[in-house]
């Protein structure tokens, strides 16, 4: 899924070594344009997907932005609903929203619901949460929001983004 080379070295009676060769930093995955902005690989299936990420933890947002940009996504970040509204002024309508459940001012479900209302369209959304309660699950389901449990793992997140992007493109 990450397009890293996988290898195997084995010696009869001595054992085997399995390995993955991975670059040290995210820069190895993309080129940089003249303006210094990262550019996605042309064959990246998520390239160009516009994502709004909402989380009250700055380090989580930074990590999410780095990961999503590595996959070719355009990313706007916000710490809550008010900041999300401001971010969308220059970014435009997102193709997808990823929101943390517990925000400093409200919750991710309410933020998604309000943004959808203001955008006048049902933007596909993912709720990132460590809350595994039935109440959280039911609330997300009522609003057609997919839940991914924290800590978010890149492979399931990428698979969900690809699935949602394919459904969005098919609907257009």
Residue pairs with C-beta under 8 A, 6 or more apart in sequence:
1 154
1 155
1 158
1 159
2 22
2 154
4 20
4 21
4 22
5 20
5 21
6 18
6 19
6 20
6 21
7 18
7 19
7 20
7 21
8 16
8 17
8 18
8 19
9 16
9 17
9 19
10 16
10 17
23 29
26 38
26 66
26 69
26 70
27 38
29 41
29 70
30 38
30 39
30 40
30 41
30 69
30 70
30 72
31 38
31 39
32 38
32 39
33 39
38 69
38 70
40 46
40 47
40 48
40 69
40 71
40 72
40 73
41 47
41 72
44 71
44 72
45 162
45 165
46 68
46 71
46 72
46 73
46 158
46 161
46 162
46 165
47 71
47 72
47 73
48 72
48 73
48 74
49 72
49 73
49 74
49 95
49 96
49 161
49 165
50 73
50 74
50 76
50 91
50 92
50 93
50 94
50 95
50 96
51 68
51 73
51 74
51 75
51 76
51 94
51 95
51 96
51 97
51 98
51 161
52 75
52 76
52 77
52 78
52 84
52 87
52 88
52 91
52 94
52 96
52 97
52 98
52 115
53 61
53 64
53 65
53 68
53 75
53 76
53 77
53 78
53 97
53 98
53 99
54 77
54 78
54 79
54 80
54 81
54 83
54 84
54 97
54 98
54 99
54 100
54 103
54 108
54 111
55 61
55 64
55 77
55 79
55 99
55 100
55 103
55 128
56 79
56 80
56 100
56 102
56 103
56 104
57 100
58 79
60 100
61 77
61 78
61 79
64 75
64 77
64 98
64 152
65 75
65 77
67 154
67 157
68 75
69 75
71 158
71 161
73 161
74 91
76 84
76 87
76 88
76 91
76 94
77 87
78 84
78 86
78 87
79 103
79 104
80 103
80 104
80 105
80 106
80 111
81 103
81 105
81 106
81 110
81 111
81 114
81 115
82 105
84 111
84 115
85 115
85 118
88 94
88 115
88 119
93 119
93 121
93 123
94 123
95 123
95 124
95 165
95 168
96 123
96 124
96 125
96 126
96 161
96 164
96 165
96 168
97 112
97 115
97 123
97 124
97 125
97 126
98 125
98 126
98 128
99 108
99 109
99 111
99 112
99 125
99 126
99 127
99 128
100 108
100 127
100 128
100 129
101 107
101 108
101 109
101 127
101 128
101 129
101 130
101 131
101 136
102 108
102 129
102 131
103 111
108 127
108 128
108 129
109 127
109 139
109 140
109 143
109 145
112 123
112 125
112 127
112 143
112 145
113 143
115 123
116 122
116 123
116 125
122 144
124 146
124 164
124 167
124 168
125 143
125 144
125 145
125 146
126 145
126 146
126 147
126 148
126 157
126 160
126 161
126 164
127 136
127 140
127 145
127 146
127 147
127 148
128 148
128 149
128 150
128 152
129 136
129 147
129 148
129 149
129 150
130 149
130 150
130 151
132 149
136 147
137 147
140 146
140 147
146 160
146 164
148 156
148 157
148 160
